[in-house]
Amino acid sequence: MGESYWSSTLRRCKKLKRDVVVDDDKQRDIVLLPCPAKGMTRNWSQLPQELIGEIAKRIIYINDFYTFGSVCQSWRYITKHKYYYSGVRELPWLMLSETSEDNNVRSFFSLSTNKVFSFQLPEAKGRQCFGSPLGWVTTLGLDHKIHLLNPLTRIQIQLPSLDTFQDPLLQCGRGDFYLCQLFIKKFIFASTQNNNSGGLIVFAIYSNTRKLAMARPGDEAWTTLGDHHGISDAIYYEGQIYAITTAAILRIYDISSSKVTDFMPPPQRINLFQRSLYLVEIGEFLHLVTRQLVYSTNPSVVRHPYATLSFEVYLCNPHAKRWVRLYSSYGFDKFSLFVGANSSFALSVSDYPELKGNCIYFTDDTFLHYQYGCGRHNMGVFDFKEWTIQPFYSGPGTVSQFSPPVWFMPNPW
């Protein structure tokens, strides 16, 4: 007969010359460390590595995992190994705007804990940031340099600069602030090797004509894909880049041949007035998400110059080449969506039970108005079934003339 769990635990602790007490009510083992002599302090760095690893494997949230690693060098060593990270799972973080107190510090709001925490991140100082579900954010500064940045590890990977885009707007004499604030609408991430930076492809929707370009780490310049324009959003799907135009036409860009095909017409009877469009993969199927905005100067209508009213969701039927509108009775109850100034993505509520299905978590990506301090209000959670909007964060760090809050999935690997 194999050794029992408690016998194994007792044997390990005896080997480590530690005492163990079994808590039968909670079915767990509690390791009791010898108390230091009076007047002495315990040196936590001298704990056995096996014991430190056992503690690390019981951590649930990633911010606690990194707090754990800040205790001392030996504890930090444990956090560098993916094996001990296996039990950690985390919902998306909201990367908040810079504060005037210390621009080297960046704050983040965690949906898992509903708490804000901050740490040094000088690599993002004075830079516009765009989020992704792959652990990376793209940063763009007044120096026109573009980088991939992992906020957890502070690793940076250089991409071609803003000056390498093929666009006459770069030569028109506009100031650096204008170019960095409005020239790039969005960066879209694609990965062919999990989260490895070597497999990353970055797409950019750029210029006032909204063209599409791509680059990989190590490239010297951005490559424009075709001469088409009017792109609202794009997604890497089934080995190709799909883009939705401002007229809701679905295009396919073949990266290898640079061929561009208008694949599907807009949904029938869709109203595109004052709408933002997003492409999201939900359960391996492509979907179009439309966001209805309202603009008004009448305070009896809205408290701010603009606000989000509602969303519509359409399923792509590639065989019939048409969109099928989803309604609350049969929406996407097993998924939550995240849209804004990030690569649009969906998460399964079975993998992340803290999330609620049929909900869209949105941030403000109306950059033209955000510079006037109007962006604080236009974030929330839209319940597709109840047709309601609720706030998820209302604290500081939401207004910026340069870099509004963005979603990204934290991942140190």
N, C-alpha and C positions, 0 to 999 in steps of 0.2 A: 504494500500500500504506500502511496506517495506521501511525502511529508506535508502536513497541514500548513495552512497559511500562517497560523499563529506560531507553530513550531518553527517555521522558516524565519518568521520575524524575530523570534526570540534568539534563534541561532545567529542571525545577522547582527543583532544588537550586542550579543555577547562577544562576537568577533570584534566589534567596534569598541568593546569595553564600555558599553553604555547600558543603562537599565531600561526596562520596558514595562509598561502597564497596559493591560488590555481593557479598553472601554467597551464592555459588552453591549451597552445600550445603543451606541452609535456604530458598533462593529468596525472599529478602527484601532490601530495601535498608536500609543503615545510614547514617544521616546523621551526619557527624562535624562537631561544632561547633568553631570555633577556640578553642584554649586561651587563657585569660586570661593577662595578663602576671603575672609572679611577684609575689606579695604582694597580688594583686587577687582578688576573688571575682566569679563570674558572676552577672549579674542575670537571673534566669529570667523575669522579667516582660517582658523586651525581646525574647523569642523571637517570630518572626513568627507572626501569628495562623493562617496556613495550616498551618504546621508543628505548632502546638499542636493544631489541629483534627485533623490526621492521626494524632497520638498518641492523642487522645481516642477516635477511632473504632476503635482497636484494643483498647480496654479491654473486658473481658468481664463482670466482676462489678460490681454497682452500688456496693458499699462502696468499691471501688478508684476508681470514677468520682468519688465525692464526696471521697475523700482527694486525688485529683488536683486537684479544684477548690479545695482548701484551701491550695494552694501560694501563690497570690497572686491579685490581683484580675483580671488578664488571663486567668489559667487558669480562674478561677471564672466569668468571662463565657462561656467556651466551654460550660461545663456547663449554662448556662441555655437552650441551644438544643437542641431535640429532634432536629435533624438529626444531631448528634454522638452522640446517645444510641442510635442505631439498632442498634448492635452489642451493646448491653448486654442481658443477660437474667439473670434472678435467680429462684431458688427462693424459696418462702415464708420469711419471717423469723419467729422466735419472739421476741416482745416479752416480755422477762423482767420479773420483779417488781422493785419498788423495793428499794434497799439502804439500810441505815441510815447509811452513810458520807456520801452526798451525794444527796439526793432530787431534785436538779435534773438529775442524770445518769441516763440510762436505757440499759440494755444490751440487746443483741440478739444472738441466735444465728442464724447463717446456715447453712442446709442446704447451700448451694453450696460453702462453704469449710470447714465444720465449725469455725468460729471465732466467738468472741464479740468484739464491738466495742461501744464506748460513745460517746455524745456528749450534749451538753447538750440537754435537752428539758424545761424547766421547765413547759411547758404540761400535762404529764402528771403533775406532782407531786401526790401525795395524791389521785389520781383513779383510779377503776376504769375499765379499758379493755376494749373489745370489738373484736375484729378483723374484717377483711373481705378479700375478694380484689381490691378496687378501689383499694387504696393508702391507704384511710382507716381510722382507728380512731375509735370513739365513746368519749368520755370523760365520766364522771359524777363530780362532786365533792360534798363535804359541803355546799357552798353550793347544791346542787340544780341547778346549771347543767349543761347537756348541750351538748357541742360535737362537731363532726367535726374531726379532727386528722390532718394528713398529717405523720408523723414525720420525713420527709426534708426537707420545705420549711418545716415548722413553721407552715403556714397553718392557721388555725382558722375554722370556720364555725359560727355559733350555731344551735342547734335550740331548740325550746320547752323550758322548764325542767321539772323533775320535778313541780313543783307544779301543772302544767296537765293532768296525767292525771286522768281522771274516776274516782276510786276513794276509798271511805270510809277505806281504810287510811291515807291521808295525813292524816286528821283524828283518828286514834286516839291521838295523843300519843307514838308511837314516836320514838326518838331518830334524829338525822340519820344516825349511823353504821349503824344497823339498816336504815333506808330505802335508803341508797345501796348497802349490801352485798347486800340480798336482794330489794328491790322489783323490780328489773329482772333478768329471767332472761337475756335475749339481745336484741341488736339485729341486724336483718337488713337488708342493703343491696340496693337495686335501682337500676339505672342505665338510662336510656333514651337517653343521649347519651355512650356510651363511659364515660370516667372523669370527664367534666365535672361539676362540682358542681351546675350548673344542672339537670342531668337526674337528680339523685339523689332517691330516695325511701327513707326509713328507716322500718322497721317495728320495733315493740317488743313483746316478750312480757313482761307486767308483772303485778304484784300476786301475792298468794298464790293467787288464782283463775286465774292464767295467761290473761289476756285479751290481745287483739291490738289495737294502735293503730298509727297511721301519722302521719308528718309530713314536710314538705319544708323545706329551708332557706328561711327567711323567714316560715314559719307562726308564729302566736302561741300555738297550743296543739296538743296531741296529739289526734287524732281517733280515738275508739274505733270499731272495725269490728264492728258487731253487738253482741249481748249474750251471745255464746257464750264459753265459757271452757274451761279444760283443755288449752291449747295447749302442745305439747312443742317443736315447731320449725316453721319456715315458710320458704318460698322463693318468689322472684319467678320465675314460669315461664310462658312464652308469653303475656305481657301480663296475667297474673292472679297473685294471691297464693294459693299452696297451703299449707295448714297440716295438720300431723299432730297429732292429739290424744294425750293420755296413754293413751287406749284404742285407739290406732292407727287411728282413723277419719280418712280423708282429706277435708278440707274445701276448698272453693274460695270465695275472697272476691273479689267483683267490686268493684273500687275505685270505678268510676264510679257504680254504683247502690247500693253497700253491701249487695248481696244476698249471703247466705251459704248455701251448698249443701253438704250431706253427700254427697260424691261417691262414695266407695268404702268398703266395710266393711274391717275388719282382715284381715290375711292369715290363711288357715286354719291352725289348730293353732299359732298363735303364742303363746309364753309371755311375758307382759309383766311377770312378777315381777322386780323389781330391774333394770329395763332403762331405758336412755336411748334416745330416738328422734331421728333426724335425717333431713332430706330433702336429697338431693343430686342435682344434674343431672349425669349421666354420659353423655357422647356424645350430647347432645340428648334424652336420655330421663330421665324422673323415676324416682328410686330411693328406697326407704326403707332406712335403715341402723339396726340395733338394736345396742345395746352392753350386754352382760351384765356386771353388777357383782356382786361377792360381798362380804358384810359378815360380819365375824367378829372376836371378841376372842381367839380361840385362835391363838397364834403358830405352832402346827404347821400351821395351814391357810393363813394369810396373815400376813406380817410387820406389816401395818398394818390399821387398822380396816376398810378397804375396798380393793378392787382391781378392775381390769378383767380379765375372763376371756377374752372372745371377742366377735366381731361376727357378725351375720347381715345379708345384703343381699337386698332384694326389688326386682324390676323392676315398674314400674307398667304394666299393660295397660289403657289407658283405654277401649278398645272393649268388652272383656269385663268391665270394671270389677272386676278382680281383680289380686292381687299374685302374681308368679311368683318363687319363691325361687331365688336363684343359688347354685351350689355351686362348689367349688374347681376342678373340671374345666372349667367354662365361666363363670368369674367376670367380672372386669373387668380383664383382663390388660394392657390398653392405657392404664390410668389409675391414678393414686394419689389417695386421698381425704384430706381434712383436716377434722377435726371437733373440737369443743370449744366454748369461749366465743367463737365467731366464726361468721360466716355460712358454713355448710358449703359446700365447693366441691371440685371434682375438677380435676386437671391431667393432660394427655396426656403419656405417657412419650416419645412421638415428639418433642414440643416440648421436653421436659425429660428428656433421656436419663439424667441423674444419678439420677432417681427409678426405683423398681422398681414394675412393675405388680402389680395384685392386693394392694396394701398400703394400710393405713389409718393415717395419722399422727394420733394423738389426744393431746389435753391434758386436764387435769383441769377439769371444769366442775361439780363437786359442791360448790358454794359453801358450803353449810351446814357441811360438814366441813372445808373448806379453812381456815377461820378458826382451827382448832386445830392447824395445822401438819402436816396429814396429806397434803397435796397433792403433795409432792415426788415420790413414787413413781409416781403414777398418770398417767404420760405414757409414750408408747412408739410403736412401729410394729408393727401387727398384720399378719402375713403371712397373707392369706386362703387361699393355696394350701397352705402348710405348717402353718397353724394354730398359729403361734408368735408370741410378743411379744418384741421386742428394744428396748432403750433407744436413744434418739437423742441425749439430752443429760442429763447428771447433775451439772452444775456448780452454782455458786451462783445465786441469783436466782430460785428456783423456789417458795419458800414465802412467802405473804403472807396477811394477814388480810383484805385488801381487794381486791387486784388480781392474780389469778394470771396465769401466762404465757398468751399468746394468739397464734394464727397471724394473719398478714396478709401480703398481697403488696405489696412495696415498689414504688411508682410515683410519680415526681415530677411527673407530668403530670395 
